[in-house]
């Protein structure tokens, strides 16, 4: 997970980057906000940045809204992105399952948690986690065994990274018997060890734990902006591939299978509606009939060039193709076939404007 994959939160991300670059990283940080599902992704991106061996810096005149990021390519980044780094420790609420009927712990459910996180691209919710485990009405806790495993893991010298990092998701679920063990570790931290505690319920965390952490408030995110940003990133990637429909159809198929086809039907329809809005906005902007530019936060090359391909000769045909695809999706058409046909049609219309 890279910072660039985090929607909004640019000011907070840049603050975290500056703290890390100035070597002022607090050994225990409590990241809290009303949407802890998104805070986990931020914590993961932070962990990846801290241990990246080839950090990327962005100049002030670049299109990036953040000042730096992990490279995403070094061995550390690849391992953390797969949640398989030996110096990254994950603690989370757990309970007995069909496979584990006693002595449950985060360690025993780590493979399931990795799958859950990766499937959801780091944006995770507690109830969804319980549903994933199929535990019915049972509620999870961070128990004494989890606390003991933390102490055991941190007592060993780091394997390969600068920091040993412990991410404790939903720390408000910490069992009262496990709390003293965690407190002792927070009071007497091991060298180059970082705790990232995550919660959306700060009121239910022991004051003694709060007092030993640096508090980081994660602001709420405008939901419409989340959808728009998510769809815009996908739109740009998809439309760019459409321009090469004659020479590189494999790229279009890859994007459809990896991203678009995995969206639910309702989201596919929303994405198509958003695409209509982008085409309309770009056309009106080009003709001087609209000032609000949906492309404002996209990269400069796309922002400057894309509207040039939309003209009076193709805009109505583009609308019809997108509307037709929405209708096919509503009628349970095969999404891969629908979007592949649409991609070819849009590529043709844009290149022959």
C-alpha positions in Angstrom: 0.0 0.0 0.0 1.4 3.4 -1.1 0.3 6.8 0.1 -0.7 7.5 -3.5 -3.5 4.9 -3.1 -5.0 6.8 -0.2 -7.9 9.0 -1.2 -7.5 12.6 0.1 -5.7 13.0 3.5 -2.8 14.7 1.7 -2.0 17.2 4.5 -1.9 14.4 7.1 0.2 12.2 4.9 2.7 15.0 4.2 2.9 15.6 8.0 3.7 11.9 8.6 6.3 12.0 5.8 8.1 15.1 7.3 8.1 13.5 10.8 9.6 10.3 9.4 12.2 12.1 7.3 13.3 14.1 10.3 13.6 11.0 12.4 11.0 12.1 14.9 8.8 9.0 14.7 7.1 8.4 18.1 7.3 4.7 19.1 3.6 4.5 19.8 0.9 6.3 17.7 -2.8 6.2 18.1 -4.6 6.8 14.7 -8.2 7.5 15.4 -11.2 8.7 13.4 -14.8 7.8 12.8 -13.8 5.7 9.8 -11.3 3.2 11.1 -11.8 1.1 7.9 -9.8 3.7 6.0 -7.3 4.4 8.8 -5.9 0.8 8.5 -5.0 1.5 4.9 -3.2 4.7 6.0 -1.3 2.9 8.7 -0.2 0.2 6.2 1.0 2.8 3.7 2.9 4.6 6.6 4.5 1.3 7.6 5.6 0.7 4.0 7.0 4.2 3.6 9.0 3.9 6.8 10.8 0.7 5.8 11.1 1.5 2.0 14.7 1.3 0.9 14.2 3.6 -2.1 11.8 6.4 -1.1 10.5 8.6 -3.9 10.6 12.4 -3.5 8.4 14.7 -5.5 9.3 18.2 -6.5 7.0 21.1 -5.8 6.3 21.5 -9.5 5.1 17.9 -10.0 1.5 16.9 -10.3 1.6 15.0 -7.0 -0.3 16.2 -4.0 2.1 14.4 -1.6 5.7 15.2 -1.1 7.1 11.6 -1.1 6.0 8.0 -1.2 7.4 4.5 -0.9 8.7 3.1 -4.2 6.5 0.1 -4.2 9.2 -1.9 -5.9 11.9 -2.7 -3.4 11.9 -6.0 -1.5 10.5 -4.4 1.7 7.6 -2.7 -0.2 6.7 -5.9 -2.0 6.6 -7.8 1.2 4.6 -5.3 3.2 2.1 -4.9 0.3 1.5 -8.6 0.6 1.5 -8.4 4.4 4.3 -11.0 4.5 7.2 -8.9 5.8 8.8 -10.6 8.9 9.1 -7.3 10.7 5.4 -6.3 10.2 3.2 -7.7 13.0 -0.6 -7.6 12.7 -2.9 -7.8 15.7 -6.7 -7.7 15.4 -9.9 -8.8 17.1 -10.3 -12.6 16.9 -12.5 -15.3 18.2 -13.1 -19.1 17.8 -14.0 -20.3 14.3 -15.0 -23.6 12.7 -11.3 -24.3 12.3 -10.0 -22.9 15.6 -12.2 -24.0 18.4 -9.9 -22.9 21.3 -6.9 -20.8 22.1 -7.6 -18.4 19.2 -5.2 -15.6 18.5 -4.3 -13.2 15.7 -1.4 -15.4 14.9 -3.6 -18.4 14.1 -5.9 -16.3 11.9 -3.1 -14.4 10.1 -3.6 -16.1 6.7 -7.3 -15.3 6.8 -6.6 -11.7 7.8 -4.1 -11.3 5.0 -6.7 -12.5 2.5 -9.4 -10.3 4.0 -7.2 -7.2 3.8 -5.8 -7.8 0.4 -9.3 -8.6 -1.0 -10.5 -5.2 0.3 -7.4 -3.3 -0.6 -6.8 -2.2 3.0 -10.2 -0.7 3.5 -11.7 -3.0 6.2 -14.6 -3.0 8.6 -14.9 -5.0 11.8 -18.4 -6.5 10.9 -17.1 -7.5 7.5 -14.2 -9.3 9.2 -16.6 -11.3 11.3 -18.7 -12.1 8.3 -15.5 -13.2 6.5 -14.7 -15.6 9.3 -18.3 -16.8 9.4 -18.5 -16.5 13.2 -22.2 -15.6 13.5 -23.0 -13.3 16.4 -19.7 -13.9 18.2 -17.6 -10.8 18.9 -13.8 -10.8 18.7 -11.2 -9.5 21.2 -7.5 -8.9 21.3 -6.6 -11.3 24.0 -3.7 -12.2 26.3 -2.2 -14.6 23.8 -2.0 -11.7 21.3 -0.2 -9.6 23.9 2.2 -12.4 24.7 2.9 -12.9 21.0 3.6 -9.2 20.6 6.2 -9.3 23.4 7.8 -12.5 22.0 8.0 -11.1 18.5 9.5 -7.8 19.5 12.1 -9.4 21.8 13.8 -10.8 18.7 16.1 -8.6 16.6 14.5 -7.3 13.4 15.1 -9.5 10.5 15.8 -7.0 7.7 13.9 -3.7 8.2 14.8 -0.5 10.0 11.6 -0.6 12.0 9.8 -3.5 13.6 6.2 -2.3 13.2 3.1 -3.6 15.1 -0.3 -2.6 13.7 -3.1 -3.2 16.2 -6.4 -2.8 14.4 -9.4 -1.9 16.6 -7.3 -1.5 19.8 -10.5 -0.6 21.6 -11.2 -4.4 21.6 -8.2 -5.0 23.8 -9.2 -7.4 26.6 -8.7 -6.0 30.1 -6.3 -8.9 31.0 -4.1 -8.2 28.0 -3.9 -4.4 28.5 -1.3 -4.5 31.3 1.1 -6.5 29.1 0.7 -4.0 26.3 1.2 -1.1 28.7 4.5 -2.5 29.9 5.8 -2.7 26.3 4.6 0.8 25.5 6.4 2.1 28.6 9.6 0.3 27.9 9.7 0.0 24.1 12.2 -2.1 22.2 14.7 -0.3 20.0 13.4 0.7 16.6 10.0 -0.5 17.4 6.8 1.3 16.2 3.3 0.7 17.4 0.5 1.9 15.2 -2.8 1.6 17.1 -6.1 2.1 15.2 -9.5 2.8 16.6 -12.8 4.5 15.8 -13.9 4.3 19.4 -11.3 6.2 21.4 -13.6 6.5 24.4 -13.3 2.8 25.1 -9.5 2.8 25.3 -7.8 2.8 28.6 -6.5 6.3 29.5 -3.2 4.8 30.5 -2.7 3.6 26.9 -3.8 6.9 25.4 -1.4 8.7 27.7 1.5 6.7 26.3 0.8 7.3 22.6 1.0 10.2 20.2 -2.5 11.0 19.1 -3.2 11.4 15.3 -6.6 12.5 14.3 -7.6 11.2 10.9 -10.2 13.5 9.4 -13.4 12.2 7.9 -13.4 11.9 4.1 -16.1 13.3 1.9 -17.8 10.1 0.5 -18.6 11.7 -2.9 -15.0 12.7 -3.3 -13.9 9.1 -2.5 -16.1 7.7 -5.2 -15.1 10.4 -7.7 -11.4 10.0 -7.0 -11.6 6.2 -7.2 -13.6 6.3 -10.4 -11.4 9.0 -11.9 -8.2 6.9 -11.4 -9.9 3.9 -13.0 -11.3 6.1 -15.8 -7.9 7.5 -16.8 -6.3 4.1 -16.8 -9.1 2.6 -18.8 -9.5 5.4 -21.4 -5.7 5.5 -22.0 -5.8 1.8 -22.9 -8.8 2.5 -25.2 -6.6 4.7 -27.4 -4.5 1.6 -28.2 -7.5 -0.7 -29.1 -5.9 -1.6 -32.4 -2.4 -2.4 -31.3 -2.6 -3.6 -27.7 -6.0 -5.1 -26.9 -4.4 -7.2 -24.1 -4.0 -4.0 -21.9 -7.7 -3.3 -22.2 -8.6 -6.9 -21.2 -6.2 -6.8 -18.3 -7.8 -3.6 -16.9 -11.3 -5.0 -17.4 -10.5 -8.3 -15.7 -8.4 -6.9 -12.9 -10.6 -3.9 -11.9 -13.8 -3.2 -13.8 -15.3 -6.7 -13.8 -14.6 -7.1 -10.1 -17.0 -4.2 -9.3 -20.5 -5.1 -8.5 -23.2 -4.4 -11.2 -24.4 -1.2 -9.3 -20.8 0.1 -9.1 -20.3 -0.7 -12.8 -23.3 1.4 -13.6 -22.1 4.2 -11.3 -18.7 4.1 -13.1 -20.4 4.3 -16.5 -22.5 7.2 -15.3 -19.4 8.9 -13.9 -17.7 8.4 -17.3 -20.6 10.2 -19.0 -20.1 13.0 -16.6 -16.4 13.3 -17.4 -17.0 13.3 -21.1 -19.7 15.9 -20.8 -17.7 18.1 -18.4 -14.6 17.9 -20.7 -16.6 18.8 -23.8 -18.4 21.8 -22.1 -15.1 23.0 -20.7 -13.5 22.8 -24.1 -16.3 24.8 -25.7 -16.2 27.4 -22.9 -19.6 26.6 -21.5 -18.4 25.2 -18.1 -15.8 26.4 -15.7 -15.8 23.4 -13.2 -13.2 21.0 -14.4 -13.5 17.4 -13.2 -10.0 16.8 -14.5 -8.5 19.5 -12.2 -6.8 17.0 -9.9 -5.6 14.6 -12.6 -2.1 14.5 -14.1 -1.2 17.5 -16.3 -0.7 15.5 -19.5 -4.2 13.9 -19.3 -5.8 17.1 -18.2 -4.4 19.1 -21.1 -4.8 16.5 -23.9 -8.0 14.5 -23.2 -10.6 17.2 -24.0 -9.0 17.6 -27.4 -10.3 14.2 -28.5 -13.9 15.1 -27.7 -15.7 17.0 -30.4 -19.1 17.8 -31.8 -18.6 14.9 -34.2 -18.2 12.2 -31.6 -19.8 13.4 -28.3 -23.3 12.2 -29.0 -22.1 8.8 -30.2 -20.0 8.5 -27.1 -23.0 9.2 -24.9 -25.0 6.5 -26.8 -22.3 3.9 -26.4 -22.1 4.5 -22.6 -25.9 4.6 -22.2 -26.2 1.3 -24.2 -23.6 -0.3 -21.9 -25.5 0.8 -18.8 -28.6 -0.9 -20.2 -26.7 -4.1 -21.0 -25.3 -4.2 -17.4 -28.8 -3.7 -16.0 -30.0 -6.6 -18.1 -27.2 -8.8 -16.6 -25.0 -8.7 -19.6 -21.5 -10.2 -19.2 -19.5 -7.3 -17.9 -16.2 -8.4 -19.5 -17.9 -8.6 -23.0 -19.8 -5.3 -22.4 -16.8 -3.3 -21.4 -14.5 -4.8 -24.1 -17.0 -3.9 -26.8 -17.4 -0.4 -25.2 -13.6 0.1 -25.0 -13.2 -0.7 -28.7 -16.1 1.6 -29.7 -14.8 4.5 -27.5 -11.2 4.0 -28.8 -12.5 4.2 -32.4 -14.6 7.4 -31.7 -11.8 9.2 -29.9 -9.2 8.4 -32.5 -11.5 9.3 -35.4 -13.0 12.5 -34.1 
